[in-house]
């Protein structure tokens, strides 16, 4: 059996992986015959050896490979610097025979390839797609995200107002790990009554920090209207324009620091280097760092400096300067 699970929604992907495990038998027995491999440096021989190993006291051997498809991803993108960058993903090399091997894997082997976002023209994905079950997990947005929130609350035995759903979607975005945690806290807080917009504002962890993440997310993704809406919510929540500028600048500094970290660090080491106290801002910062190249970060810093000078010299009012900044950052080619 071959499964290919990929996409930016790690929460839903992980749930799918757990369902695969549950379908293979008792959890303790499967855990004893599960092998996890790092696909970034894996060789085909190593993978074959793992899949060919006969499971002990179990009907299946589960082999989970993380990051293999990304090695063959043709890298063509338009980063936030506005310049198009194209890099060849290279040939399949020794992995040319991988598709043929999957046709002849032992019946006891269950192979699961796990990856982040993978494009449809990935050569490895093209070869393997007809041979297994492919599931894609994109980040949920807008209507789909709101429907997920409603369903999650219902599954947990609670109720939530539509305005509370809208606010949660804007504050947390498609990070379903964080969203699930916030929903659990809100349900415990509200007990038998429906979750309201006020409950979200009072209880959601670091609401203003979450709004800054949402603002930077919207800017990085070129979603000007959402960025402006988030900015005005921060005004309504009483955050001073100058403080918003400080918070945006801080977040871009974290993004720059994250991009400059040496490879191979553990999550705890990265969290320590960035001076972050919890996994939520760490996950947000690392995801945002992937949306920018260094030129894009430099450009953002330049715009932040211009905005600071415009406010201090009285060229623009603080609110107008911030609104111009958000528009220019979200539309780099304008």
Secondary structure, DSSP 8 states (H G I E B T S, - for coil): -EEEEESS-HHHHHHHHHHHHHTTS-HHHHHHTEEEEETTS--HHHHHHHHHS--SSSS-EEEEEESTGGGG--EEEE-TTS-EEEE-----GGGGGHHHHHHT--TTEEEEEEES---TT-HHHHHHHTTSEEEE-----HHHHHHHHHHHHHHTT--B-HHHHHHHHHHHTT-HHHHHHHHHHHHHHHTTS-B-HHHHHHHSTTHHHHHHHHHHHHHHTT-HHHHHHHHHHHHHTT--HHHHHHHHHHHHHHHHHHHTS-TT--HHHHHHHHT-SSHHHHHHHHHHHTT--HHHHHHHHHHHHHHHHHHHTTSS-HHHHHHHHHHHHH-TT-
